[in-house]
Amino acid sequence: MLFLLFGTALVIWGLSVDNGTLTTIGWIAWAIGIIVIWMRSAGRFGMRALMTRRMLRDMDRLRVAAENGDAVAMRALGSMLKVTGDWDGAEHWLSKSAWAGDREAMFDMGRLADQRHGLPAAEQWFRMASESGHPVARMMFVEGGLFHRDGPSS
Protein backbone atom coordinates (compact mmCIF):
# COMPACT_ATOMS: atom_id res chain seq x y z
CA MET A 1 0.00 0.00 0.00
CA LEU A 2 2.91 2.31 0.82
CA PHE A 3 4.43 1.86 -2.64
CA LEU A 4 1.08 2.63 -4.24
CA LEU A 5 0.63 5.88 -2.31
CA PHE A 6 4.27 6.91 -2.71
CA GLY A 7 4.16 6.15 -6.44
CA THR A 8 0.98 8.12 -6.92
CA ALA A 9 2.45 11.12 -5.10
CA LEU A 10 5.62 10.99 -7.21
CA VAL A 11 3.65 10.74 -10.46
CA ILE A 12 1.51 13.75 -9.54
CA TRP A 13 4.55 15.73 -8.39
CA GLY A 14 6.55 14.75 -11.50
CA LEU A 15 3.73 15.74 -13.82
CA SER A 16 3.14 19.05 -12.02
CA VAL A 17 6.80 20.14 -12.25
CA ASP A 18 7.31 18.54 -15.68
CA ASN A 19 10.05 16.21 -14.41
CA GLY A 20 10.17 12.96 -16.41
CA THR A 21 12.48 11.20 -13.95
CA LEU A 22 10.14 11.75 -11.00
CA THR A 23 7.20 10.62 -13.10
CA THR A 24 9.01 7.44 -14.19
CA ILE A 25 10.09 6.59 -10.64
CA GLY A 26 6.53 7.26 -9.49
CA TRP A 27 5.06 4.86 -12.07
CA ILE A 28 7.58 2.19 -11.09
CA ALA A 29 6.73 2.56 -7.39
CA TRP A 30 3.02 2.53 -8.24
CA ALA A 31 3.43 -0.69 -10.27
CA ILE A 32 5.32 -2.32 -7.39
CA GLY A 33 2.46 -1.35 -5.08
CA ILE A 34 -0.10 -2.96 -7.40
CA ILE A 35 2.00 -6.16 -7.60
CA VAL A 36 2.34 -6.33 -3.81
CA ILE A 37 -1.41 -5.88 -3.34
CA TRP A 38 -2.13 -8.52 -5.99
CA MET A 39 0.28 -11.04 -4.43
CA ARG A 40 -1.22 -10.55 -0.97
CA SER A 41 -4.75 -11.02 -2.29
CA ALA A 42 -3.70 -14.08 -4.32
CA GLY A 43 -2.53 -15.69 -1.08
CA ARG A 44 -5.92 -15.08 0.48
CA PHE A 45 -7.85 -16.33 -2.53
CA GLY A 46 -6.43 -19.78 -3.07
CA MET A 47 -2.80 -19.62 -4.12
CA ARG A 48 -1.70 -21.34 -0.91
CA ALA A 49 -4.32 -24.04 -1.41
CA LEU A 50 -3.17 -24.48 -5.01
CA MET A 51 0.46 -24.83 -3.90
CA THR A 52 -0.52 -27.34 -1.21
CA ARG A 53 -2.48 -29.42 -3.72
CA ARG A 54 0.46 -29.31 -6.13
CA MET A 55 2.89 -30.43 -3.41
CA LEU A 56 0.60 -33.31 -2.41
CA ARG A 57 0.24 -34.35 -6.06
CA ASP A 58 4.02 -34.27 -6.48
CA MET A 59 4.47 -36.34 -3.32
CA ASP A 60 1.99 -38.89 -4.69
CA ARG A 61 3.99 -39.10 -7.94
CA LEU A 62 7.23 -39.46 -5.99
CA ARG A 63 5.71 -42.19 -3.83
CA VAL A 64 4.63 -44.17 -6.92
CA ALA A 65 8.09 -43.83 -8.47
CA ALA A 66 9.78 -44.71 -5.15
CA GLU A 67 7.60 -47.78 -4.69
CA ASN A 68 8.63 -48.84 -8.21
CA GLY A 69 12.31 -48.76 -7.21
CA ASP A 70 13.48 -45.33 -8.41
CA ALA A 71 16.33 -44.47 -6.00
CA VAL A 72 16.26 -40.74 -6.81
CA ALA A 73 12.50 -40.64 -6.15
CA MET A 74 13.09 -42.50 -2.88
CA ARG A 75 15.61 -39.84 -1.83
CA ALA A 76 13.36 -36.96 -2.92
CA LEU A 77 10.37 -38.44 -1.09
CA GLY A 78 12.50 -39.02 2.01
CA SER A 79 13.73 -35.44 1.90
CA MET A 80 10.19 -34.08 1.54
CA LEU A 81 9.00 -36.22 4.44
CA LYS A 82 11.89 -34.96 6.57
CA VAL A 83 10.89 -31.37 5.86
CA THR A 84 7.27 -32.12 6.81
CA GLY A 85 8.42 -33.65 10.11
CA ASP A 86 7.77 -37.31 9.28
CA TRP A 87 11.19 -38.52 10.39
CA ASP A 88 10.24 -42.22 10.41
CA GLY A 89 9.01 -41.99 6.81
CA ALA A 90 12.10 -39.99 5.85
CA GLU A 91 14.37 -42.60 7.42
CA HIS A 92 12.51 -45.39 5.62
CA TRP A 93 12.84 -43.87 2.14
CA LEU A 94 16.31 -42.39 2.57
CA SER A 95 17.71 -45.70 3.81
CA LYS A 96 16.09 -47.58 0.89
CA SER A 97 17.61 -45.09 -1.53
CA ALA A 98 21.00 -45.36 0.19
CA TRP A 99 20.96 -49.16 -0.01
CA ALA A 100 20.02 -48.80 -3.69
CA GLY A 101 23.33 -46.92 -4.19
CA ASP A 102 22.34 -43.24 -4.09
CA ARG A 103 25.32 -41.53 -2.43
CA GLU A 104 23.37 -38.33 -1.69
CA ALA A 105 20.84 -40.47 0.20
CA MET A 106 23.70 -42.07 2.13
CA PHE A 107 24.89 -38.63 3.20
CA ASP A 108 21.34 -37.48 4.01
CA MET A 109 20.84 -40.62 6.10
CA GLY A 110 24.01 -39.72 8.00
CA ARG A 111 22.62 -36.27 8.73
CA LEU A 112 19.25 -37.71 9.75
CA ALA A 113 20.86 -40.38 11.95
CA ASP A 114 22.99 -37.69 13.61
CA GLN A 115 19.89 -35.58 14.33
CA ARG A 116 17.84 -38.50 15.62
CA HIS A 117 20.33 -40.82 17.30
CA GLY A 118 23.63 -38.94 17.59
CA LEU A 119 26.93 -38.94 15.76
CA PRO A 120 27.95 -42.57 16.46
CA ALA A 121 24.81 -43.79 14.65
CA ALA A 122 25.60 -41.53 11.70
CA GLU A 123 29.15 -42.75 11.13
CA GLN A 124 28.18 -45.84 9.12
CA TRP A 125 26.12 -43.73 6.71
CA PHE A 126 28.81 -41.07 6.32
CA ARG A 127 31.41 -43.82 5.78
CA MET A 128 29.20 -45.43 3.13
CA ALA A 129 28.78 -42.05 1.41
CA SER A 130 32.52 -41.40 1.62
CA GLU A 131 33.38 -44.76 0.10
CA SER A 132 30.95 -44.13 -2.74
CA GLY A 133 32.65 -40.81 -3.53
CA HIS A 134 30.55 -38.16 -1.78
CA PRO A 135 32.97 -35.18 -1.53
CA VAL A 136 31.73 -33.76 1.79
CA ALA A 137 31.60 -37.19 3.41
CA ARG A 138 35.18 -37.85 2.24
CA MET A 139 36.34 -34.76 4.10
CA MET A 140 34.98 -36.24 7.33
CA PHE A 141 37.52 -39.08 7.20
CA VAL A 142 40.69 -37.18 6.27
CA GLU A 143 43.24 -36.07 8.87
CA GLY A 144 41.56 -33.51 11.10
CA GLY A 145 38.12 -34.62 9.91
CA LEU A 146 35.22 -35.50 12.15
CA PHE A 147 35.77 -39.27 11.99
CA HIS A 148 39.55 -39.40 11.54
CA ARG A 149 41.34 -41.36 14.25
CA ASP A 150 43.16 -38.18 15.33
CA GLY A 151 39.85 -36.34 15.72
CA PRO A 152 38.91 -32.89 14.47
CA SER A 153 41.63 -30.28 14.24
CA SER A 154 41.50 -27.47 16.77
C-alpha positions as CSV (number, residue, x, y, z in Angstrom):
1,M,0.0,0.0,0.0
2,L,2.9,2.3,0.8
3,F,4.4,1.9,-2.6
4,L,1.1,2.6,-4.2
5,L,0.6,5.9,-2.3
6,F,4.3,6.9,-2.7
7,G,4.2,6.1,-6.4
8,T,1.0,8.1,-6.9
9,A,2.4,11.1,-5.1
10,L,5.6,11.0,-7.2
11,V,3.6,10.7,-10.5
12,I,1.5,13.8,-9.5
13,W,4.5,15.7,-8.4
14,G,6.6,14.8,-11.5
15,L,3.7,15.7,-13.8
16,S,3.1,19.1,-12.0
17,V,6.8,20.1,-12.3
18,D,7.3,18.5,-15.7
19,N,10.0,16.2,-14.4
20,G,10.2,13.0,-16.4
21,T,12.5,11.2,-14.0
22,L,10.1,11.7,-11.0
23,T,7.2,10.6,-13.1
24,T,9.0,7.4,-14.2
25,I,10.1,6.6,-10.6
26,G,6.5,7.3,-9.5
27,W,5.1,4.9,-12.1
28,I,7.6,2.2,-11.1
29,A,6.7,2.6,-7.4
30,W,3.0,2.5,-8.2
31,A,3.4,-0.7,-10.3
32,I,5.3,-2.3,-7.4
33,G,2.5,-1.4,-5.1
34,I,-0.1,-3.0,-7.4
35,I,2.0,-6.2,-7.6
36,V,2.3,-6.3,-3.8
37,I,-1.4,-5.9,-3.3
38,W,-2.1,-8.5,-6.0
39,M,0.3,-11.0,-4.4
40,R,-1.2,-10.5,-1.0
41,S,-4.7,-11.0,-2.3
42,A,-3.7,-14.1,-4.3
43,G,-2.5,-15.7,-1.1
44,R,-5.9,-15.1,0.5
45,F,-7.8,-16.3,-2.5
46,G,-6.4,-19.8,-3.1
47,M,-2.8,-19.6,-4.1
48,R,-1.7,-21.3,-0.9
49,A,-4.3,-24.0,-1.4
50,L,-3.2,-24.5,-5.0
51,M,0.5,-24.8,-3.9
52,T,-0.5,-27.3,-1.2
53,R,-2.5,-29.4,-3.7
54,R,0.5,-29.3,-6.1
55,M,2.9,-30.4,-3.4
56,L,0.6,-33.3,-2.4
57,R,0.2,-34.3,-6.1
58,D,4.0,-34.3,-6.5
59,M,4.5,-36.3,-3.3
60,D,2.0,-38.9,-4.7
61,R,4.0,-39.1,-7.9
62,L,7.2,-39.5,-6.0
63,R,5.7,-42.2,-3.8
64,V,4.6,-44.2,-6.9
65,A,8.1,-43.8,-8.5
66,A,9.8,-44.7,-5.2
67,E,7.6,-47.8,-4.7
68,N,8.6,-48.8,-8.2
69,G,12.3,-48.8,-7.2
70,D,13.5,-45.3,-8.4
71,A,16.3,-44.5,-6.0
72,V,16.3,-40.7,-6.8
73,A,12.5,-40.6,-6.2
74,M,13.1,-42.5,-2.9
75,R,15.6,-39.8,-1.8
76,A,13.4,-37.0,-2.9
77,L,10.4,-38.4,-1.1
78,G,12.5,-39.0,2.0
79,S,13.7,-35.4,1.9
80,M,10.2,-34.1,1.5
81,L,9.0,-36.2,4.4
82,K,11.9,-35.0,6.6
83,V,10.9,-31.4,5.9
84,T,7.3,-32.1,6.8
85,G,8.4,-33.6,10.1
86,D,7.8,-37.3,9.3
87,W,11.2,-38.5,10.4
88,D,10.2,-42.2,10.4
89,G,9.0,-42.0,6.8
90,A,12.1,-40.0,5.9
91,E,14.4,-42.6,7.4
92,H,12.5,-45.4,5.6
93,W,12.8,-43.9,2.1
94,L,16.3,-42.4,2.6
95,S,17.7,-45.7,3.8
96,K,16.1,-47.6,0.9
97,S,17.6,-45.1,-1.5
98,A,21.0,-45.4,0.2
99,W,21.0,-49.2,0.0
100,A,20.0,-48.8,-3.7
101,G,23.3,-46.9,-4.2
102,D,22.3,-43.2,-4.1
103,R,25.3,-41.5,-2.4
104,E,23.4,-38.3,-1.7
105,A,20.8,-40.5,0.2
106,M,23.7,-42.1,2.1
107,F,24.9,-38.6,3.2
108,D,21.3,-37.5,4.0
109,M,20.8,-40.6,6.1
110,G,24.0,-39.7,8.0
111,R,22.6,-36.3,8.7
112,L,19.2,-37.7,9.8
113,A,20.9,-40.4,11.9
114,D,23.0,-37.7,13.6
115,Q,19.9,-35.6,14.3
116,R,17.8,-38.5,15.6
117,H,20.3,-40.8,17.3
118,G,23.6,-38.9,17.6
119,L,26.9,-38.9,15.8
120,P,27.9,-42.6,16.5
121,A,24.8,-43.8,14.6
122,A,25.6,-41.5,11.7
123,E,29.1,-42.8,11.1
124,Q,28.2,-45.8,9.1
125,W,26.1,-43.7,6.7
126,F,28.8,-41.1,6.3
127,R,31.4,-43.8,5.8
128,M,29.2,-45.4,3.1
129,A,28.8,-42.0,1.4
130,S,32.5,-41.4,1.6
131,E,33.4,-44.8,0.1
132,S,31.0,-44.1,-2.7
133,G,32.6,-40.8,-3.5
134,H,30.6,-38.2,-1.8
135,P,33.0,-35.2,-1.5
136,V,31.7,-33.8,1.8
137,A,31.6,-37.2,3.4
138,R,35.2,-37.8,2.2
139,M,36.3,-34.8,4.1
140,M,35.0,-36.2,7.3
141,F,37.5,-39.1,7.2
142,V,40.7,-37.2,6.3
143,E,43.2,-36.1,8.9
144,G,41.6,-33.5,11.1
145,G,38.1,-34.6,9.9
146,L,35.2,-35.5,12.2
147,F,35.8,-39.3,12.0
148,H,39.6,-39.4,11.5
149,R,41.3,-41.4,14.2
150,D,43.2,-38.2,15.3
151,G,39.9,-36.3,15.7
152,P,38.9,-32.9,14.5
153,S,41.6,-30.3,14.2
154,S,41.5,-27.5,16.8
